[in-house]
Amino acid sequence: RLAHASAENVIVFGAGSGGSQAIRAMMLDPQSRYRPVAILDDDTDKHELRIMGVPVVGSRASLAEAAARYQ
């Protein structure tokens, strides 16, 4: 789906069930004010995964890099 035109890019912390639920809620709500663009998770087994197309791009140590890359 296309995000609402005024949606703000967000980075989600956690690729577990809570993060997955948050991403699904944002992605399925056409009026959501937020567009998940990346996920950070300290569990290296989850790196390189995607949740509804949103990539896990590293750990919390990658926050500055992810923020610059995904605006």
Rosetta silent file (secondary structure, phi, psi, omega in degrees, C-alpha in Angstrom):
SEQUENCE: RLAHASAENVIVFGAGSGGSQAIRAMMLDPQSRYRPVAILDDDTDKHELRIMGVPVVGSRASLAEAAARYQ
SCORE:     score description
SCORE:     0.000 S_00000001
   1 L     0.000  154.508  174.584    0.000    0.000    0.000 S_00000001
   2 L   -85.907  138.622  179.851    1.088    3.584   -0.431 S_00000001
   3 L   -72.234  154.136  174.066    1.617    5.480    2.783 S_00000001
   4 L   -54.512  139.502 -173.032   -0.505    8.482    3.619 S_00000001
   5 L   -54.258  -33.206 -177.327    1.113   11.500    1.936 S_00000001
   6 L   -97.196    9.920 -178.352    1.994   13.170    5.228 S_00000001
   7 L   -63.150  141.211 -179.716    3.272   10.002    6.945 S_00000001
   8 E   -97.878  133.279  177.004    6.561   10.393    8.780 S_00000001
   9 E   -63.945  137.075  176.985    9.329    7.816    8.312 S_00000001
  10 E  -135.063  151.176  172.994   10.053    5.830   11.484 S_00000001
  11 E  -105.526  128.818 -178.021   12.573    3.221   12.573 S_00000001
  12 E   -96.555  134.255  174.954   11.082    0.419   14.649 S_00000001
  13 E   -94.858  117.796  176.565   13.068   -1.139   17.509 S_00000001
  14 L   106.060  124.187  179.145   12.521   -4.882   17.677 S_00000001
  15 L  -106.664   15.560  177.721   11.724   -7.496   15.047 S_00000001
  16 L   -85.041 -158.889 -174.879    9.842   -9.752   17.465 S_00000001
  17 H   -63.738  -39.848  179.710    6.106  -10.001   17.957 S_00000001
  18 H   -64.555  -45.957  178.059    5.702   -6.457   19.345 S_00000001
  19 H   -63.588  -40.357  178.582    7.635   -4.852   16.501 S_00000001
  20 H   -61.903  -43.058  179.641    5.770   -6.977   13.967 S_00000001
  21 H   -64.872  -41.237  179.201    2.414   -5.911   15.386 S_00000001
  22 H   -63.220  -43.221  179.622    3.414   -2.242   15.347 S_00000001
  23 H   -63.844  -46.450  179.259    4.574   -2.478   11.732 S_00000001
  24 H   -58.820  -44.044 -179.919    1.402   -4.265   10.648 S_00000001
  25 H   -60.797  -44.819  179.687   -0.751   -1.642   12.363 S_00000001
  26 H   -66.106  -42.283 -175.760    1.094    1.218   10.648 S_00000001
  27 H   -71.685  -31.810 -175.951    1.132   -0.470    7.243 S_00000001
  28 H   -89.950   -8.941  179.833   -2.528   -1.493    7.267 S_00000001
  29 L   -97.826  106.937 -177.572   -3.897    1.867    8.446 S_00000001
  30 L   -64.468  -14.955  178.338   -4.236    4.187    5.427 S_00000001
  31 L  -102.319    8.661 -178.672   -4.460    7.148    7.826 S_00000001
  32 L   -59.192  138.446  177.796   -1.354    6.219    9.822 S_00000001
  33 L   -82.578   -4.084 -174.731    0.883    9.171   10.585 S_00000001
  34 E  -125.635  142.766  177.756    3.891    6.833   10.469 S_00000001
  35 E  -122.055  106.991  178.378    5.638    4.880    7.699 S_00000001
  36 E   -68.644  125.982 -177.058    8.004    2.162    8.985 S_00000001
  37 E  -116.424  -17.113 -179.584   11.136    2.248    6.833 S_00000001
  38 E  -160.738  158.368  178.181   13.623    0.162    8.840 S_00000001
  39 E  -127.500  139.925  172.386   13.864   -2.108   11.871 S_00000001
  40 E  -115.360  137.853  178.211   16.680   -2.396   14.406 S_00000001
  41 L  -150.821  133.730 -178.801   17.103   -5.515   16.537 S_00000001
  42 L   -74.651  -12.360  177.773   20.034   -6.613   18.699 S_00000001
  43 L   -80.125  107.335 -176.642   19.402  -10.290   17.825 S_00000001
  44 H   -62.550  -20.839  176.633   21.816  -10.923   14.960 S_00000001
  45 H   -66.911  -19.136 -178.841   19.694  -13.898   13.855 S_00000001
  46 H   -95.547   -8.579  178.651   17.029  -11.381   12.795 S_00000001
  47 L   -64.650  145.893 -178.094   19.318   -9.184   10.724 S_00000001
  48 L    76.342    1.993  173.759   18.583   -9.294    7.001 S_00000001
  49 L   -82.468  169.111  174.058   14.931  -10.292    7.662 S_00000001
  50 E  -134.513  143.487  173.884   11.952   -8.292    6.434 S_00000001
  51 E  -122.601  114.715 -176.293    8.570   -7.744    8.043 S_00000001
  52 L    51.404   37.615  178.184    5.921   -6.693    5.528 S_00000001
  53 L    86.934   -6.701 -178.776    8.764   -5.526    3.297 S_00000001
  54 E   -89.703  123.003 -174.453   10.464   -3.453    6.018 S_00000001
  55 E   -81.910  145.176  167.402   14.108   -4.541    6.416 S_00000001
  56 E   -84.133  118.409 -170.507   15.969   -5.304    9.634 S_00000001
  57 E  -110.536    2.551  178.204   19.100   -3.227    9.055 S_00000001
  58 E   151.115 -162.841 -178.690   21.161   -3.795   12.197 S_00000001
  59 L  -101.135 -179.228  179.428   21.238   -3.336   15.950 S_00000001
  60 H   -59.348  -24.182  176.837   20.613   -0.299   18.135 S_00000001
  61 H   -66.927  -16.362 -179.387   24.274    0.596   17.521 S_00000001
  62 H   -92.699    8.966 -174.069   23.247    1.206   13.889 S_00000001
  63 H   -56.627  -50.742 -177.063   20.707    3.918   14.777 S_00000001
  64 H   -61.472  -43.298  179.236   22.640    6.928   13.433 S_00000001
  65 H   -64.151  -43.817  179.866   23.505    5.131   10.198 S_00000001
  66 H   -66.105  -40.663  179.743   19.925    3.919    9.716 S_00000001
  67 H   -62.750  -41.263  178.351   18.491    7.374   10.462 S_00000001
  68 H   -67.979  -41.169 -177.516   20.760    8.960    7.858 S_00000001
  69 H   -69.835  -40.190 -174.161   20.061    6.248    5.280 S_00000001
  70 H  -104.192    3.663  176.743   16.293    6.126    5.713 S_00000001
  71 L    51.723    0.000    0.000   15.712    9.780    6.639 S_00000001
